[in-house]
Amino acid sequence: MNEEDKEMLKWLKVFNKRNVRIDQEKVQPYYISLIEKTIASENFGKTRIFTSA
């Protein structure tokens, strides 16, 4: 491992402490609503582009 690798490893360890897993099913409705609002505001109508399973 060279010096650059050692430096990168140090930052990787710092970042990994803050790496948070996101519950995609929990946040999906929020992001879908944002997408739909954006599309509706751009005069594309209010057609739902996603359906919930």
MDTraj code that builds the backbone (N, CA, C; nanometers):
import mdtraj as md
import numpy as np

residues = "MET ASN GLU GLU ASP LYS GLU MET LEU LYS TRP LEU LYS VAL PHE ASN LYS ARG ASN VAL ARG ILE ASP GLN GLU LYS VAL GLN PRO TYR TYR ILE SER LEU ILE GLU LYS THR ILE ALA SER GLU ASN PHE GLY LYS THR ARG ILE PHE THR SER ALA".split()
xyz = np.array([
    [0.0854, -0.1169, 0.0000],
    [0.0000, 0.0000, 0.0000],
    [0.0901, 0.1234, 0.0000],
    [0.0685, 0.2098, -0.0991],
    [0.1518, 0.3299, -0.1059],
    [0.0920, 0.4421, -0.0202],
    [0.1594, 0.5550, -0.0171],
    [0.1163, 0.6658, 0.0691],
    [-0.0212, 0.7204, 0.0291],
    [-0.0453, 0.7277, -0.0997],
    [-0.1763, 0.7767, -0.1457],
    [-0.2880, 0.6827, -0.0990],
    [-0.2643, 0.5521, -0.1094],
    [-0.3629, 0.4538, -0.0630],
    [-0.3896, 0.4690, 0.0866],
    [-0.2854, 0.4912, 0.1633],
    [-0.3017, 0.5085, 0.3079],
    [-0.3858, 0.6319, 0.3391],
    [-0.3603, 0.7390, 0.2662],
    [-0.4375, 0.8621, 0.2862],
    [-0.5843, 0.8399, 0.2489],
    [-0.6078, 0.7735, 0.1375],
    [-0.7455, 0.7462, 0.0953],
    [-0.8170, 0.6540, 0.1939],
    [-0.7465, 0.5574, 0.2471],
    [-0.8052, 0.4651, 0.3441],
    [-0.8501, 0.5406, 0.4690],
    [-0.7710, 0.6371, 0.5100],
    [-0.8075, 0.7182, 0.6263],
    [-0.9411, 0.7889, 0.6022],
    [-0.9569, 0.8497, 0.4849],
    [-1.0812, 0.9202, 0.4537],
    [-1.1974, 0.8239, 0.4325],
    [-1.1697, 0.7087, 0.3788],
    [-1.2738, 0.6077, 0.3608],
    [-1.3313, 0.5646, 0.4955],
    [-1.2453, 0.5463, 0.5930],
    [-1.2911, 0.5079, 0.7269],
    [-1.3746, 0.6184, 0.7906],
    [-1.3366, 0.7432, 0.7681],
    [-1.4145, 0.8558, 0.8206],
    [-1.5524, 0.8577, 0.7551],
    [-1.5575, 0.8417, 0.6251],
    [-1.6843, 0.8445, 0.5525],
    [-1.7745, 0.7288, 0.5938],
    [-1.7194, 0.6108, 0.6078],
    [-1.7996, 0.4928, 0.6399],
    [-1.8699, 0.5047, 0.7745],
    [-1.8167, 0.5820, 0.8654],
    [-1.8827, 0.6015, 0.9943],
    [-2.0146, 0.6761, 0.9768],
    [-2.0250, 0.7542, 0.8721],
    [-2.1435, 0.8356, 0.8484],
    [-2.2331, 0.7784, 0.7395],
    [-2.1982, 0.6652, 0.6863],
    [-2.2764, 0.6028, 0.5805],
    [-2.4048, 0.5462, 0.6402],
    [-2.5179, 0.5996, 0.5978],
    [-2.6464, 0.5610, 0.6546],
    [-2.7277, 0.4861, 0.5504],
    [-2.7820, 0.3745, 0.5901],
    [-2.8710, 0.2988, 0.5022],
    [-3.0089, 0.3641, 0.5038],
    [-3.0706, 0.3734, 0.3878],
    [-3.2023, 0.4344, 0.3764],
    [-3.3046, 0.3260, 0.3468],
    [-3.4160, 0.3315, 0.4189],
    [-3.5267, 0.2403, 0.3932],
    [-3.5994, 0.2924, 0.2694],
    [-3.5705, 0.2323, 0.1544],
    [-3.6233, 0.2823, 0.0280],
    [-3.7753, 0.2782, 0.0222],
    [-3.8353, 0.1757, 0.0786],
    [-3.9814, 0.1666, 0.0765],
    [-4.0448, 0.2783, 0.1585],
    [-3.9772, 0.3212, 0.2624],
    [-4.0304, 0.4271, 0.3484],
    [-4.0235, 0.5634, 0.2798],
    [-3.9165, 0.5908, 0.2074],
    [-3.8992, 0.7226, 0.1457],
    [-3.9530, 0.7311, 0.0030],
    [-3.9848, 0.6185, -0.0580],
    [-4.0313, 0.6179, -0.1968],
    [-4.1542, 0.7064, -0.2196],
    [-4.2579, 0.6993, -0.1361],
    [-4.3745, 0.7856, -0.1608],
    [-4.3393, 0.9344, -0.1625],
    [-4.2495, 0.9751, -0.0773],
    [-4.2087, 1.1157, -0.0732],
    [-4.1444, 1.1575, -0.2058],
    [-4.0506, 1.0776, -0.2545],
    [-3.9810, 1.1143, -0.3771],
    [-4.0710, 1.1029, -0.4995],
    [-4.1616, 1.0082, -0.4996],
    [-4.2573, 0.9978, -0.6098],
    [-4.3453, 1.1221, -0.6136],
    [-4.3891, 1.1688, -0.4961],
    [-4.4725, 1.2896, -0.4934],
    [-4.3952, 1.4109, -0.5459],
    [-4.2668, 1.4196, -0.5157],
    [-4.1860, 1.5304, -0.5680],
    [-4.1763, 1.5247, -0.7201],
    [-4.1561, 1.4052, -0.7722],
    [-4.1472, 1.3882, -0.9177],
    [-4.2789, 1.4273, -0.9827],
    [-4.3890, 1.3800, -0.9254],
    [-4.5198, 1.4106, -0.9830],
    [-4.5507, 1.5595, -0.9763],
    [-4.5142, 1.6257, -0.8677],
    [-4.5365, 1.7702, -0.8574],
    [-4.4547, 1.8447, -0.9622],
    [-4.3332, 1.7998, -0.9850],
    [-4.2471, 1.8635, -1.0840],
    [-4.3057, 1.8482, -1.2230],
    [-4.3491, 1.7290, -1.2547],
    [-4.4078, 1.7045, -1.3865],
    [-4.5355, 1.7858, -1.4031],
    [-4.6204, 1.7886, -1.3002],
    [-4.7450, 1.8646, -1.3076],
    [-4.7170, 2.0137, -1.3236],
    [-4.6163, 2.0637, -1.2563],
    [-4.5856, 2.2067, -1.2641],
    [-4.5268, 2.2454, -1.3992],
    [-4.4794, 2.1493, -1.4735],
    [-4.4238, 2.1764, -1.6059],
    [-4.5277, 2.1530, -1.7148],
    [-4.6570, 2.1591, -1.6766],
    [-4.7693, 2.1464, -1.7695],
    [-4.7737, 2.0126, -1.8418],
    [-4.7285, 1.9080, -1.7766],
    [-4.7396, 1.7749, -1.8338],
    [-4.8671, 1.7055, -1.7867],
    [-4.9496, 1.7757, -1.7109],
    [-5.0715, 1.7166, -1.6585],
    [-5.0446, 1.6498, -1.5258],
    [-5.1477, 1.5906, -1.4713],
    [-5.1348, 1.5280, -1.3408],
    [-5.1411, 1.3762, -1.3513],
    [-5.1011, 1.3229, -1.4619],
    [-5.1003, 1.1789, -1.4797],
    [-4.9983, 1.1170, -1.3864],
    [-5.0411, 1.0160, -1.3135],
    [-4.9480, 0.9477, -1.2239],
    [-4.8519, 0.8656, -1.3085],
    [-4.7250, 0.8827, -1.2838],
    [-4.6268, 0.8087, -1.3616],
    [-4.5819, 0.6825, -1.2907],
    [-4.6144, 0.6712, -1.1630],
    [-4.5793, 0.5526, -1.0866],
    [-4.7054, 0.4990, -1.0214],
    [-4.7087, 0.3707, -1.0032],
    [-4.8204, 0.3122, -0.9300],
    [-4.7652, 0.2399, -0.8097],
    [-4.8383, 0.2444, -0.7019],
    [-4.7924, 0.1731, -0.5830],
    [-4.8304, 0.0273, -0.5954],
    [-4.7434, -0.0576, -0.5469],
    [-4.7660, -0.2020, -0.5579],
    [-4.8529, -0.2512, -0.4454],
])
top = md.Topology()
chain = top.add_chain()
for i, resn in enumerate(residues, 1):
    res = top.add_residue(resn, chain, resSeq=i)
    for name in ("N", "CA", "C"):
        top.add_atom(name, md.element.get_by_symbol(name[0]), res)
traj = md.Trajectory(xyz[None], top)
